[in-house]
Amino acid sequence: MAPKPTLEQSNIVDAFVPADKNLVVEAGAGCGKTSVLKMAAAAAPNRRGLYIAYNKAIQVEAAKSFPTSVTCKTAHGLAFGAIGRLYAHKLKAPRMKSEDVARLLGINSPIYTSDNIIRPAQIARIVMSTVGNFTRSAHTNILRQPVPRIPGFDDPEAMAALGAEIPLLALKAWEDICNTGGRLPFSHDCYLKMWTLSDPQLSQYDYILLDEAQDSNPPVAKMVENQRHAQLVLVGDSSQSIYGWRGAQDAMAKFDGVRLTLSQSFRFGPAVAEEANKWLHYLDAPLRLIGFDQINSRITTLAEPDAILCRTNGTTITHVMEELENGRRVALVGGGDQIRKLAEAAIQLKNGYGCSHPELYAFKTWAELQDYVDEEEGSDLRSFVNLIDSHGADIVLETVSRLVPEDRADVTVSTGHKAKGREWHRVTVADDFPEPKPTGDGKPGRIPRTAAMLAYVTVTRAQYELDNAGLAWINHYL
């Protein structure tokens, strides 16, 4: 027997059934947003619905439990069926070196500035990064796509020179990508962008449910908003909008629809809800969470947590090392491939060869990168550089090789970003979430919204026990 809907869930279903209004559902962490979407679909069995899942894993799970009147797809799945299948052979093409991309695009000469020589291979990487950003942006003309910020190429002269050269090269690259016989690297985001640019109308569906709408791919969000024939339901948690740095947008923010909330969390009890509400209060969010009274959550100190959540990749490896020294089997969410590539790039930079890593290729030596991370704009790479300087790249590579799959691990280590959508019984928050420096008059400094949202996501991963020492400084702001 299905559990009785809460009042909030009943209100959402009642607003959905008449089909005359678009809805925006603000659903807090662990508040059962997927469950209420299933309730709504079950209450309208004669209408055809489309549920757009955030990723493949969510789509597979949804397809098992949504009513048969609902088709469950990812945006990429929709686009592949319409356009992507024509480019399937390009998805299987081997990787292409930046030198070969440069030759294909006719980039034969460096760009010279007073402080930099930007070589053809580096120009090609910036072109392809621009194209990648275009596929994930709301822009419809690639000539209007801004040139991405490149660590190490921050001086105005270099950015002006790149701004003059890159757009036309990006257009040339995009034309090759759109050609089924083109030779440039082709990603799943490419056919998704092409599909959304065609203004598709999903007229076979009476309503569309967009999940995780607070971190929408802008082309997908625009495509959904353009479905003028269908009832639209956007569901998510605006306070978990943590992927703006890679181009995601909160589609819920300005969407015109009846606004409803889900505040009863079923993931954790009142103690964790209280910690989450501290961050929601700071964010001036439209809801406060209610902890589930059948879960006895507590804030405590944990010697052996199930998960350790960090702000940076560098800190994750530090905790992996510590847990391995303690004799525990350790998993890293997302695997160690990203860390491994950074460590390999560090070895190349230390040898003075330069490197091809997308975050580091502007640097010729390790010393240049060390100088860069001492500046404010390089702070996001600081923990990684400190890790290599403290332990050595070879030790980092050896550590990554000792990771095990999550189903065999005693403890899982993750960044807060990669932990989104996950939950563990016992969670420790690492100490690399920095408290802002006090103001001149001694008052607490301003917390960036992005940092506050990441903190909210991080503390709400715990179900039963939360060791919140790394974020306890929020109490200074209450």
N, C-alpha and C positions, 0 to 999 in steps of 0.2 A: 504494500500500500504506500502510495506516494505521500511524503510529509505534507502537512497543511501549509499552504503559502503564508508568508508573513504579510502584514498589511502593505509594506512597500512593494512586495512582489505582486500582490493583487492589484494595486494601483497601476502598476506598469502594464499588466495584462489587460485591465479594463480600458486603459488609454489606447492600447494597440488594436484591440478587436474591431472598433468601428472603421478603421482603415482610412480615416479622413485627416489624420495628423501625422506629421513626422515627429520622431521622438529622439531625445538625447538623454541617455541614462548614465548618470555619474555613479559608478560602482566602486566602492572602496575595496581595499585589499582583502581578498578572501571572502567577498560578499556574495558569491554565487551568481555572477552575471550570466554565465552560460546556462545555468539552471533556469533562470527566469526567461531567457530567450526560448528555451525548449517549452516552457509553460505557455508562452505567448503563441508559439507555432501550433501547439496542440489545441489551443482555444480557437484556432482558425483553420480547421482541417481542409476546407475547400479552396483555400488560397495557396498559390505556389510561391515558395520563398527561396531565397538564396542567402546562405550564411557564408560570409567571406572571412576565413580564418587568418590569423596572424602568421602562422607557419604550417608546414606540412604535418608535424606531429599533432598539433591542435586539430587540424582538419580531419585527420584519420580518426582521432578519438570522437570528434563531433559526429562524424558520419555513422558511428555505431549507435548513437543514442538519440539523435534528432528524429522527429517524425518523418515518415517517407515523403511528406509533402514539401520537405526542405532539401535542396541540393547544397552540399557542403563542399566548398572549393577554396583554394588560396587564390589570390589575384594572379599569381604566376600561372596557376593551373588554368584559369579562364583564358589568359592571354596565349598560353601555349596552344590550346585547342583552336583558337581563332587565327593566330599568326605564327607563333613560335615553332610549330611543327615544320614550317617551310624552311626554318633555319637550323633544324636539329643537327644537321651534319657539321655546322659551324661550332656548335657547342662541344663537339668531340675533337676539334682541331687541337694540335699540340700547342704548347705555350710558345710565344714569340718573344725573342730578346728585344730589348729597347733599341739596340743598334739596328735590328731588322725593321722595326716600326719606323725608325727615322728614315731609313733608305726608301721604304715603301711610300712614305709621305713626302719624299724629296727634301728632307731636312739635311742639308749638306754642310752648313757652316754654323759655328758657335755664335751665341749672342754675347757680346763683350760689354761689360760695365766697368766702372772704376774699381769695384771691389770683387767682381766675380767674372769667371768665364763659364757660361752655361753651355755645355757641350751638346751636340745633336742628340745623343742618347738621353740626356737629362731633359731636353726640350720635348722629346717624344713621350717621356714619362708624364710630364706635365700636361701634354695634350690629351693623353689617355685618361689621366685623372680628371681633367675637365669634362671629357665625354662621360666618364662614370658619374660625376656629379650631375650632369645634365639628365642622365637617365633617371635619377632619383629626385629631380626638382620639378617645380611647377612650370618652368620655362617651356615655351613651345618653339622658340627660336634659339638654336645653339649659339648664335652670335651674341646673344644677350647673357650667356652663362658666364658668371665671374670666374676669373682665373683663381684656382685655389691657393690658399696660403701655403707656402713651402718652407718648412723649417730650414734656416740657413740662407734663404733668399729673401730676407725681410726688408732690405734697404729699398727706399722709394725708387731709386734708379732701376734696380733689377725688376721690381714689380711693374714699372712703366714699360720697360722693354718687353717683358713677357705679355703685358696687356695689349701691346701693339701686334705681336706675332701670333699668339696662341689662338684667338678666335677663328681666324680663317683656316688655320691648320686643323682645329677641332671640327669645323664644318666639313673639310675634306675627309677627315677620319669618319665622321658620322655617315657621309654619303657612301663610303666603302662598307661600313657596317650594315647599312640598310640594303645593300646589294647582296642577293643570295649567293653570288659568286665572289663576294669580297673576301679579302685575305686577312684583315685585321682581327685581333682577338674579339670574341663575341661572348657576352654573358647573358644570363637569364634576365637581367634588368634591361637589356637592349630590346628584346622582343616585347617585354612588358611596356616599355616606353612607346614603342611603335604602335602597339595596340591602343593605348590610351590616347595617343595623338590622333587616332582615327575616329574619335568620338563615338565609341560603340554604344548601342542602345540594347539593353538586356530586357527586351520587351516580353520575353517568356515568363518573367517573374512578376508577381504582384507586390512583393515587398523584398527589401534587401536589408540584411543585418550585417553591419560592419563592426567587427570585434576589434578590441585594442585601438580604438579610434584616436586615442590621445597620442599615439606614436605612428600615425599613418604615413605611408609613402605618399608624397604630394600628388603624383600623377593618379594614384588610385583614389585618393580622397576626392579629387576633382572629377574623376570618372563617375564615382558614386553620386556626387551632388548633381551631375548632369542627367541622372535617370529620372526624368520628369514624369514618367508614367507611373512610377512605383512609390509605395510608402517606404520611407527610409528610417532606419533605426540605427543610431550611432551609440555604441556602448564602450565605456572605458573609464579610466580614472585620470583626470587631468593632472593630479599630483604625482602620477607615475610617468610623466612625459619626459623621459630621460635620454632620448636619442636625437635631440635637436642638433647635436654636434655632427651627426652624419646625414642631416638633411630631413629627418622626420618632422612632421608638423602635428599640432593638436587640432584635428579636424573638428573637434567638438566646440572649440572656443567660440567661433562665430557662426556656427550652424544654426539655422532658423528652425527650431522645433520645440515641442513641449518638453520641459526639463523636469526629470524625475531622479530620485536618488535611491541607492541601496547602501545602507549604513551598517546593517547587521552582519558582522563577519562570522563565518563558520570555521575559520582557520585557527584562531587563537582565542584565549580568554581575556578577561578584563585587564590584566596587568600589561600584556603586550599592546592591547588597544590603547591604553593610557600613554605608553611611550610613542605610539604612532600619532596620537592626537596632539602631542607637543609639536610635532613637525607640521601637521595640518593646520594648527593654530598659527604657527609662524607664516605659513604659506597663505593664510586667509582663505582656506579652501571652503567650498560650499557644504561640506559635511564633516561630521566627527564619527569615528567608528565606535560601534558597540561590540564589546567582546562577547564571545559565546559562553554563557554561564555554565555549560557542561564541560568546559575545558579549564583546568586549573593551571593557567599559565603563571610563571613567576620570573622575576628579574633576579639573577643570581650570578655567581662566579663559577665558570665551568673549567675544569681541568682537562676534560676530554670531550669536546663538543662533537656533534655530527658534522657541522659545517663551520668554516671560518670565512667571513666575508670581508673583503678588502676594497680599498678605493683604486689601487693601481696594480698593474701587472708585476712590477718590481716587488711589491710587498707580498703578493701571492707566493712568489718563489721563496722568499724569506721564510714564510710560514710552512711551505712544503718542506724546506730543509729541516726546520725545527721538529716537525711532526715525524719525519723520517728518522731523525736522531733519537726520538722517543720510542722508536720501534713500531710505529703505526703505518699501516698501508694507506697511501694517499692518492686521491684522485683530484684532478684539476678540471673544472668545468670548461669545456671547449677544447680540452687537450692541451698539450704543451707546444703545439706547432708554432704559435705566434712567438712565444718566448724563445724557442729554439732559433727561429729566424733572426730575432734581435741579437741573440748571443753570437751567432755566426757572423752577423754584420759587425759586431763589436770586434771580433778577431780580425776581420779585414781592415777595419779602421785602425786598429792598433798596429797592424803591419804596414800602414800607410798606403793601402791600395785603393781607398775609397770603397764604396759598396753600392749595391743595387736595391737595398731595402727602401720601400716607398716612403718611410718616415725619416730616413737618414741619408739619402743619396746626395744631398747637397753638401755633406761634410766630407772632407778629404782625409782627416785624421781624427783619432780619438780625442786629442787635445782640443780640437775645434768644438767637438760635441760637449766636452767638459765645460768649456767656457760658455757655451750656449745655455746649458741647463742652469747656470748661475744667474741667468737673467729671468725676468718674470715670464716671458713668452715660452721659455723652455722648461717651465716647472713640471709639466706633465711627463717629461722624460727623466726627471731628476732621480726618482727612486730606482729606475732601471740602471742609470749610470752609477749610482751609489752601490747598487747590488754587484755590478761587474767589478767596480773598484775594490769592493770589500772581499769578494770571493773568487773572482776570476771567471772568464767566460767558459773555460773548460769545466769548472765545477758546476756551473749552471746547466751546461749541456748534459753532464752526468746525472744531475738531479732530475732533469726532465725525463731521462731514459728510465728512471725508476718509478714513474707514475703507473698506476693501475686503473682499470675501468671502475666506474662508480659502483657497480654492483659487487665489486670485490674489495671496496675501500672501507677502512675504519673511519676515515674523515675525508670530507670533500672541501677543497679550497676553491674560492671563486672571487671574482670581482663582484661588486654590487650590481653592475650593469648586466653581467652574464647570469646573475642569480634571479633576475626578473622572471616572474612566472613560476618560480620554484618554491619549495617549502621543505623545511627540515624540523625534526623534533627539538633539537638543541643547537642553538646558533651562538657563536661568538663574533662580535664586531671587532675588527682589527683597529689598531691605534693610528692608522694613516689617514683618518678623516680629520683634517686640521681645523681647529677652532680659529675663526678670524682674529686678527690682531685687534686689540682694543683701540678705540678712538683716542684722540688727543686728550680728552677729558676723563679717560679711564672707563668709559662705558663699553659694553660689548660691541665688537665690530659687526658690520652688516654681513649676513650669510647670503651668498649668491643663491638665487632661486634654484639653479641647476643642482647646487650642492645640497640644498634642503630636500629637493625631490629625491635625489639619490639616497639620502639618509632615510627618508620615509620608506622607500622601496626596501632598503637593507634591513631595517628593524622588523618589517612585516613579513620577513621570510620565516620567522620563528613561530612554532606552534605551541610548545610547552615551556621551554626554558630559553631565556635570552640573557646572554652576558653582554651588556651594552656599554661596557667601560669606554670603548672607542668613540661613543657619541653622547656620553653622559653630560658633556658640556652644554647641551641644549638647555639644561636647567638654569643656566645663567641668563637665559633670554625670556623666561616665563614671567 
